[in-house]
Amino acid sequence: MMAHSLNEQQLQKMKTHPGFIAALDQSGGSTPNALRDYGIKADAWSNEDEMFAIVHQMRTRIMTSSSFTGERILAAILFENTMDRDVEKQPTADYLWNLKRVVPFLKVDKGLAAEKDGVQLMQPIPALAALLDKAKAKGIFGTKMRSVIKQAKAAGIKDIVSQQFEVAGQIVAAGLVPIIEPEVDIHCPEKAKAEDDFYADCVSHPNVVRVVALSGGYTREEANNRLRRNHGIVASFSRALAEGLSAQQSDAEFNALLDASVQSIFEASNT
């Protein structure tokens, strides 16, 4: 009963509260770049375990910041390794919800397959059922899985949508809420056709909790400008949220910059 009412609170928050999603889910492949952007060079670690410990310190610094609360942030997307760790002696998902009122999501995909028909489908996710069980036990509310549209080719887009919805069906059956994420690549030549209130029907659909937009490689300023033009859509920003943050900053500098970043994305999401 307890879990159900918690889930209801989180669902209501995701549906109705102003705010945006903080994507803190860079995994194996993209972690070195995220750390480099944060001012930590690759010689700071000698194996993957050490690298993930350092990235967890970076994420902990973001999550524990006074700027990072449920007032402006709806949810945070975690990588499995982050879900498995603690923040201030609590499992990460518990810390986020209990202390910050930020709804925890988990990235579940295993990366992208090679491009075919203008899209990159997701790699198979062989242990998905076990991962979803673990996520549920750890208090995760929903999931994210990314595939990429490189070109506006009907056959490829059909494949990407059917794969996303097929996996989403398994996620819903496990009692979690999936973010269906077919990212339109920023270099897609026909990208303009999929912008500026193109998703209005999804925003107003009764079965859709929220429609979110990625920063997808744009600067924070550019991502915010594009987001403002899409009404009813909120951000799910990763790199654009962390842009400018560095390990070398004092806590006061770090928190002030994160606060300004959160505020700008919050305002762009609130259109």
Summary of the structure (lengths in Angstrom):
residues: 271
radius of gyration: 17.8
end to end distance: 35.8
largest distance: 50.7
contacts: 853
relative contact order: 0.14
helix: 46%
strand: 18%
